[in-house]
Amino acid sequence: MTSTGVALSHARDARFARGLRSFFEYRDLGIAAATGGDVVAHVIRAVPGASLAGPAHLHRTTFQFVYVLKGWIEPEYEGKGKVRLEAGSCAYQPPSIRHRELAHSDDLEMLEVAMPAAFATEEVAAIEDAVSVSRGSAPS
């Protein structure tokens, strides 16, 4: 990993911007710049009242982790189904796992860390792979 310096980010100076999902706002923590694009970290918060339309998708990452700081979120994960993450909950999302957001509280805030900093997101037709479902594979 390449480091270009110390990254500092303070809540008092926080700037949130719309990003990948229209129902979330993202606060960049400066980690991507400090690591030369090896890692990204940001705080994600819900946009109160925004329509939640989370299509099934996957991210081309080598690492992805979320930690809920406030509120709750209900994602659906390939092989796990619907889960509820509340303040203090975390989830490691394996590379290219299919998932989608089903619901969240208006006060949701979570920390997300992913590698690499720039990664592709692809929409998929369904959470479960059609081959696994047709074979009768049970989720783990």
C-alpha positions as CSV (number, residue, x, y, z in Angstrom):
1,M,0.0,0.0,0.0
2,T,1.3,3.4,-0.9
3,S,0.9,6.2,1.6
4,T,1.1,9.8,0.6
5,G,0.6,11.2,4.1
6,V,-1.6,11.4,7.2
7,A,-5.3,11.9,6.6
8,L,-7.3,13.9,9.1
9,S,-11.1,14.5,8.9
10,H,-13.2,16.3,11.5
11,A,-16.9,16.2,12.0
12,R,-17.0,19.9,12.4
13,D,-15.8,20.3,8.8
14,A,-17.9,17.6,7.3
15,R,-19.1,18.0,3.8
16,F,-21.6,15.4,2.5
17,A,-22.4,14.9,-1.2
18,R,-24.7,12.8,-3.3
19,G,-23.0,9.7,-4.7
20,L,-23.7,6.2,-6.0
21,R,-27.2,5.9,-4.4
22,S,-29.6,8.8,-4.5
23,F,-31.0,7.9,-1.1
24,F,-27.6,8.3,0.5
25,E,-25.1,11.1,1.0
26,Y,-21.3,10.4,1.3
27,R,-18.6,12.1,3.3
28,D,-15.1,11.4,2.0
29,L,-12.6,10.9,4.8
30,G,-9.5,11.6,2.7
31,I,-8.2,8.0,2.9
32,A,-8.2,7.5,-0.9
33,A,-5.9,10.5,-1.4
34,A,-3.7,9.4,1.5
35,T,-3.3,5.9,0.2
36,G,-2.8,6.7,-3.4
37,G,-6.2,5.1,-4.2
38,D,-5.6,1.8,-2.4
39,V,-8.4,2.3,0.1
40,V,-11.5,4.5,0.4
41,A,-13.3,5.3,3.6
42,H,-16.4,7.4,3.9
43,V,-19.4,8.1,6.2
44,I,-22.7,7.4,4.5
45,R,-25.9,8.9,5.8
46,A,-29.5,8.5,4.7
47,V,-31.2,11.4,2.9
48,P,-34.4,11.7,5.0
49,G,-37.5,11.1,3.0
50,A,-35.6,10.0,-0.1
51,S,-37.1,7.1,-2.0
52,L,-35.4,3.9,-1.4
53,A,-35.0,2.0,-4.7
54,G,-32.0,-0.2,-4.2
55,P,-31.5,-2.5,-7.2
56,A,-29.6,-5.8,-6.8
57,H,-26.0,-5.1,-7.5
58,L,-22.4,-6.0,-6.8
59,H,-19.1,-4.2,-6.3
60,R,-15.8,-5.2,-7.9
61,T,-13.8,-4.8,-4.7
62,T,-11.1,-6.8,-3.0
63,F,-12.4,-5.7,0.5
64,Q,-15.6,-4.0,1.7
65,F,-16.7,-3.4,5.3
66,V,-19.5,-1.4,6.8
67,Y,-20.1,-0.3,10.4
68,V,-23.4,1.2,11.5
69,L,-22.8,4.3,13.6
70,K,-26.4,5.4,14.0
71,G,-29.9,4.1,13.1
72,W,-30.4,0.9,11.1
73,I,-30.3,-0.6,7.6
74,E,-31.8,-3.8,6.2
75,P,-29.8,-5.2,3.3
76,E,-30.3,-8.5,1.5
77,Y,-27.2,-10.5,0.8
78,E,-26.6,-13.4,-1.6
79,G,-26.5,-16.6,0.5
80,K,-27.8,-14.9,3.7
81,G,-31.1,-13.2,2.8
82,K,-32.4,-10.2,4.6
83,V,-30.5,-9.0,7.7
84,R,-30.9,-6.0,10.0
85,L,-27.8,-4.0,11.0
86,E,-28.2,-1.6,13.9
87,A,-25.9,0.9,15.6
88,G,-22.8,-1.1,16.6
89,S,-23.4,-3.8,13.9
90,C,-20.8,-4.4,11.2
91,A,-20.7,-6.5,8.0
92,Y,-17.9,-7.7,5.8
93,Q,-19.1,-7.9,2.2
94,P,-17.0,-10.4,0.2
95,P,-15.8,-9.3,-3.2
96,S,-18.6,-9.3,-5.8
97,I,-21.3,-10.5,-3.4
98,R,-24.8,-9.7,-4.7
99,H,-26.8,-7.5,-2.4
100,R,-29.3,-4.6,-2.2
101,E,-30.7,-2.2,0.3
102,L,-34.3,-3.0,1.3
103,A,-34.9,-0.4,4.1
104,H,-33.2,2.0,6.4
105,S,-34.0,4.5,9.1
106,D,-34.0,8.3,8.3
107,D,-31.1,8.8,10.8
108,L,-28.9,6.1,9.4
109,E,-25.1,6.8,9.4
110,M,-22.5,4.2,8.7
111,L,-18.8,4.0,8.0
112,E,-17.7,2.1,4.8
113,V,-14.2,1.1,4.0
114,A,-13.4,-0.5,0.6
115,M,-10.5,-1.5,-1.5
116,P,-9.5,-0.3,-4.0
117,A,-10.8,3.2,-3.7
118,A,-12.1,3.2,-7.3
119,F,-14.3,0.2,-8.0
120,A,-17.0,-0.7,-10.4
121,T,-20.6,-1.3,-9.4
122,E,-22.8,-3.5,-11.6
123,E,-26.5,-4.1,-11.4
124,V,-27.6,-7.7,-11.5
125,A,-30.9,-9.4,-12.3
126,A,-31.3,-11.1,-8.9
127,I,-29.6,-11.6,-5.5
128,E,-29.4,-15.3,-5.8
129,D,-27.5,-16.9,-8.8
130,A,-30.0,-18.7,-11.0
131,V,-27.7,-21.7,-11.2
132,S,-27.6,-22.0,-7.4
133,V,-31.4,-21.6,-7.1
134,S,-32.1,-24.2,-9.8
135,R,-29.8,-26.7,-8.1
136,G,-31.7,-26.2,-4.9
137,S,-28.6,-24.9,-3.0
138,A,-29.5,-23.7,0.4
139,P,-28.1,-20.3,1.6
140,S,-25.3,-20.6,4.1
